[in-house]
Each structure stands twice: as structure tokens, then as C-alpha cells.
Amino acid sequence: MIRLFISFIFVVSLAFGGFPQSYYRLDIKEQKAQFATTIARLTQNANQSTSQKRQFALTYLNFIYKQSFRDLDSQNLSRLLQIAKEYKIVNLFDENEYIKKLSNVPISLAIAQGAVESGWGKSRFAKEANNIFGHWTWGQKGLVPLNRDENKTHKIRIFNSLQDSVDAYVLNLNSHPAYASFRDARLENAKNGLKYGGLEAAQTMEKYSQMGRIYVKQLEKTINLYDLTKFDED
């Protein structure tokens, strides 16, 4: 009964904020297990949202082609434009761009990067800003890093919930030019019927951190040490 209650508190906290205080009272082993299952669930949610957008885009593009671009309804076209803007689609009517950019992020990769970037959810940024993946901002809403250089102006982005943080992370990998190699490798593996899990995706994460290949090795170690590939979807 107690475990069920704790799980309920976790679900509520994730929907409206960050990790509950009960998370920080768990022992280290339990914390890491809870962190992994939490980020896995949130990444599944983000991937599902991405898949729904992809399905809409491809279905609507197919309709447009059949109509020879005639009688396009403004509501669906507006939604397509919104998706194209969100994912930095260059050619609005090129379905290949949507196929490449609107696809799943391996769950084990998300867990590993979240663990490395936030210290398993125990960093200041995770606690005060629900920021699991180290996202920066130059806007008004943000935390100033304690050791930020005097000539720097970036802040740590504040999220309303952990789900928002994971959503931003998934969108970042699916849209930012720095992670084009991640998307290229994912598409190539899909075409060849090959698995694209966290270990494979980690090879493309050199640009996520200034540590480069050392960061990649850190992700590999985290995935292997905690057997995170079991979270990857088929």
C-alpha cells in the first residue's frame, strides 16, 4: 500500500512539477531505479506525441498530393506549418524531412543523458528548475549558473515540470542542427532494419557536451552499468 501511494505521489508530481521530496529520501540504489523508470515513462510520452505529429503530417501530405495541392483547408495547413516550424523543416511539403525528424528518441539514451546531466535528478538545476538535460536559455526566466564566466549571459532554463524538460530534450535531438548525425544514423538504421538503441545513438552525441568523445564514453558506461537498454522500445 505504501509503495502504491508513493507511486501515486510520483505521478502527480511529474504532471505538475518535479521530483517529490520523498525521492530524495530514498537510498541511492532506489533513487537511480526510480529515476530510470520516471525518465523512461516521460520519454515514452514525448515519443508518443512525436509519433502523433508525424502521423498527421504524413497523412495530410498524402492528402495534399492526391488533391494536387487544390482546396487545402486552412486548419490542417496551419497545423502542418506549426509542426514544420517546431521541427525546423526546410521544405514544407517534403515528407522525407518529417520522416527523418519526427521519430523516437531511444529511451536508454534519455535516461543516461538525464542521469549524467542532472546527477540522477539531484543537481541544483533539477531541483530548482526541473531541468534534467542542462538546457540553456538567454531569456528572462532562468537560473544563473554559480560558476558562469563574467562575460557570459546564458541561464539555465526553468521548466514547469519534468515532462516539459523531457519534451524539450526530445524536440532538441529531433530538430537542432547539432544533432543531424543522430537523425541521419537513426534513419539509416531504420532503412536497413537495424536496431537504433541508446548505445548506437550515444555515438552521435559528441556535440552535446564540450567533453566530446569522453562524454560519449560516459554515456556508454552509464547505459551498460545500469542495463538501461532494457528500456529501449522495439
C-alpha positions as CSV (number, residue, x, y, z in Angstrom):
1,M,0.0,0.0,0.0
2,I,2.8,2.4,0.9
3,R,4.6,1.7,-2.4
4,L,1.4,2.3,-4.3
5,F,0.9,5.6,-2.5
6,I,4.5,6.7,-3.2
7,S,4.0,5.8,-6.9
8,F,0.8,7.9,-7.0
9,I,2.7,10.9,-5.5
10,F,5.3,10.5,-8.1
11,V,2.8,10.5,-11.0
12,V,1.1,13.6,-9.6
13,S,4.5,15.4,-9.1
14,L,5.6,14.6,-12.6
15,A,2.4,16.1,-14.1
16,F,2.6,19.3,-12.2
17,G,6.2,19.8,-11.1
18,G,9.4,17.9,-10.3
19,F,10.6,15.0,-8.2
20,P,8.8,14.9,-4.8
21,Q,10.8,15.2,-1.6
22,S,10.2,11.5,-1.0
23,Y,12.5,10.8,-3.9
24,Y,15.5,12.4,-2.1
25,R,14.9,10.3,0.9
26,L,15.3,7.1,-1.0
27,D,18.6,5.2,-0.8
28,I,20.9,5.6,-3.8
29,K,20.0,2.3,-5.4
30,E,16.3,3.1,-5.2
31,Q,16.8,6.6,-6.4
32,K,18.5,5.5,-9.5
33,A,15.9,2.9,-10.2
34,Q,13.1,5.4,-9.7
35,F,14.9,8.0,-11.9
36,A,15.3,5.5,-14.7
37,T,11.6,4.4,-14.7
38,T,10.5,8.0,-14.4
39,I,12.5,9.3,-17.3
40,A,11.5,6.2,-19.3
41,R,7.8,7.0,-18.8
42,L,8.2,10.6,-19.7
43,T,10.3,9.8,-22.8
44,Q,7.6,7.4,-23.9
45,N,5.1,10.2,-23.5
46,A,7.3,12.5,-25.6
47,N,7.9,9.9,-28.3
48,Q,4.1,9.2,-28.5
49,S,3.5,12.9,-29.0
50,T,6.1,13.0,-31.7
51,S,4.6,9.9,-33.4
52,Q,1.2,11.6,-33.5
53,K,2.6,14.7,-35.1
54,R,4.4,12.5,-37.7
55,Q,1.3,10.5,-38.5
56,F,-0.7,13.7,-39.0
57,A,2.0,15.3,-41.2
58,L,2.4,12.2,-43.5
59,T,-1.3,11.6,-43.7
60,Y,-2.0,15.2,-44.6
61,L,0.8,15.4,-47.1
62,N,-0.5,12.3,-48.8
63,F,-3.9,14.0,-49.0
64,I,-2.3,17.2,-50.4
65,Y,-0.6,15.2,-53.2
66,K,-3.8,13.4,-54.1
67,Q,-5.5,16.8,-54.3
68,S,-2.7,18.2,-56.4
69,F,-2.4,21.0,-53.9
70,R,-6.0,22.1,-54.5
71,D,-8.6,23.0,-51.9
72,L,-6.3,23.0,-48.9
73,D,-8.2,23.6,-45.7
74,S,-6.6,26.3,-43.5
75,Q,-6.9,24.5,-40.2
76,N,-4.8,21.4,-41.2
77,L,-2.4,23.5,-43.2
78,S,-1.9,25.7,-40.2
79,R,-1.1,22.7,-38.1
80,L,1.4,21.5,-40.7
81,L,3.1,24.9,-40.7
82,Q,3.3,24.8,-36.9
83,I,4.9,21.4,-36.9
84,A,7.3,22.5,-39.6
85,K,8.3,25.5,-37.6
86,E,8.7,23.5,-34.4
87,Y,11.0,20.9,-36.1
88,K,12.8,23.3,-38.3
89,I,11.5,21.7,-41.5
90,V,13.0,23.5,-44.5
91,N,10.8,22.1,-47.3
92,L,7.2,22.2,-46.1
93,F,5.9,19.6,-48.5
94,D,8.9,17.1,-48.4
95,E,7.7,14.1,-46.4
96,N,11.3,12.8,-46.1
97,E,12.1,15.7,-43.8
98,Y,9.2,14.7,-41.5
99,I,10.2,11.1,-41.6
100,K,13.8,12.0,-40.6
101,K,13.0,14.5,-37.8
102,L,9.7,13.2,-36.3
103,S,10.9,9.9,-34.8
104,N,11.6,8.3,-31.5
105,V,14.5,9.0,-29.2
106,P,15.9,5.8,-27.6
107,I,14.8,5.7,-24.0
108,S,18.0,4.4,-22.6
109,L,19.8,7.4,-24.2
110,A,17.4,9.8,-22.5
111,I,17.9,8.1,-19.1
112,A,21.7,8.1,-19.4
113,Q,21.9,11.7,-20.5
114,G,19.5,12.8,-17.9
115,A,21.5,10.9,-15.2
116,V,24.8,12.4,-16.4
117,E,23.5,15.9,-16.8
118,S,21.5,16.1,-13.6
119,G,23.3,13.7,-11.3
120,W,20.3,11.4,-11.2
121,G,18.0,14.3,-10.6
122,K,19.9,15.7,-7.6
123,S,21.5,18.7,-9.2
124,R,20.5,22.2,-8.3
125,F,19.1,22.7,-11.8
126,A,17.0,19.6,-11.5
127,K,15.7,20.6,-8.1
128,E,15.1,24.3,-8.7
129,A,14.3,24.3,-12.4
130,N,13.1,20.8,-13.3
131,N,16.0,21.0,-15.8
132,I,17.2,17.4,-16.4
133,F,19.3,17.8,-19.5
134,G,21.2,21.1,-19.0
135,H,19.2,23.2,-21.4
136,W,20.3,26.9,-21.6
137,T,18.3,30.0,-22.2
138,W,19.0,33.6,-22.9
139,G,15.6,34.8,-21.9
140,Q,14.4,36.3,-18.7
141,K,13.3,33.1,-17.0
142,G,16.3,31.1,-15.9
143,L,18.8,30.3,-13.1
144,V,22.2,31.9,-13.3
145,P,24.9,29.2,-13.1
146,L,27.1,29.7,-10.0
147,N,30.4,29.5,-11.9
148,R,29.3,31.3,-15.0
149,D,32.0,33.5,-16.6
150,E,31.5,37.2,-16.2
151,N,31.3,37.7,-20.0
152,K,28.6,35.1,-20.4
153,T,24.9,35.8,-20.3
154,H,23.3,32.3,-20.6
155,K,21.0,31.0,-17.9
156,I,19.7,27.5,-17.0
157,R,16.2,27.2,-18.5
158,I,13.3,26.7,-16.0
159,F,10.6,24.2,-16.8
160,N,7.2,23.9,-15.2
161,S,7.5,20.1,-14.9
162,L,9.8,17.2,-15.6
163,Q,7.6,16.3,-18.6
164,D,8.3,19.7,-20.1
165,S,12.0,19.2,-19.7
166,V,11.9,15.8,-21.4
167,D,9.7,17.2,-24.2
168,A,12.3,19.9,-24.8
169,Y,15.1,17.3,-24.9
170,V,13.3,15.1,-27.4
171,L,12.5,18.1,-29.6
172,N,16.1,19.3,-29.3
173,L,17.5,16.0,-30.6
174,N,14.9,15.9,-33.4
175,S,15.4,19.4,-34.6
176,H,18.7,21.1,-33.7
177,P,21.3,21.2,-36.5
178,A,24.0,19.9,-34.0
179,Y,22.3,16.5,-33.9
180,A,21.9,15.9,-37.6
181,S,24.2,12.9,-37.3
182,F,21.9,11.4,-34.7
183,R,18.9,11.7,-37.0
184,D,20.9,10.5,-40.1
185,A,22.1,7.4,-38.2
186,R,18.6,6.7,-36.9
187,L,17.1,6.9,-40.4
188,E,19.8,4.8,-41.9
189,N,19.3,2.1,-39.3
190,A,15.6,2.1,-39.9
191,K,16.0,1.7,-43.6
192,N,18.3,-1.3,-43.0
193,G,16.1,-2.8,-40.4
194,L,18.7,-2.3,-37.7
195,K,18.2,-1.5,-34.1
196,Y,18.9,2.1,-33.0
197,G,19.1,2.0,-29.3
198,G,20.9,4.1,-26.7
199,L,24.3,2.6,-27.3
200,E,24.1,3.3,-31.0
201,A,22.7,6.8,-30.6
202,A,25.3,7.7,-28.0
203,Q,27.9,7.6,-30.7
204,T,26.4,10.7,-32.2
205,M,26.3,12.8,-29.0
206,E,29.8,14.3,-29.2
207,K,28.4,17.8,-29.7
208,Y,26.0,17.6,-26.7
209,S,28.9,18.3,-24.4
210,Q,32.3,20.1,-24.5
211,M,33.8,16.8,-23.4
212,G,33.2,15.3,-26.9
213,R,34.2,11.6,-27.1
214,I,34.8,11.4,-23.3
215,Y,31.1,12.3,-22.9
216,V,30.1,9.5,-25.4
217,K,32.1,7.1,-23.3
218,Q,30.4,8.3,-20.2
219,L,27.0,7.6,-21.7
220,E,28.1,4.2,-22.9
221,K,29.3,3.3,-19.4
222,T,26.1,4.5,-17.8
223,I,23.9,2.6,-20.2
224,N,25.9,-0.6,-19.7
225,L,26.4,-0.3,-15.9
226,Y,22.7,0.1,-15.2
227,D,21.5,-2.2,-18.0
228,L,19.4,0.7,-19.5
229,T,19.0,-0.9,-22.9
230,K,16.1,-3.0,-21.4
231,F,14.1,0.2,-21.6
232,D,14.5,0.6,-25.3
233,E,11.4,0.0,-27.4
234,D,11.5,-2.5,-30.2
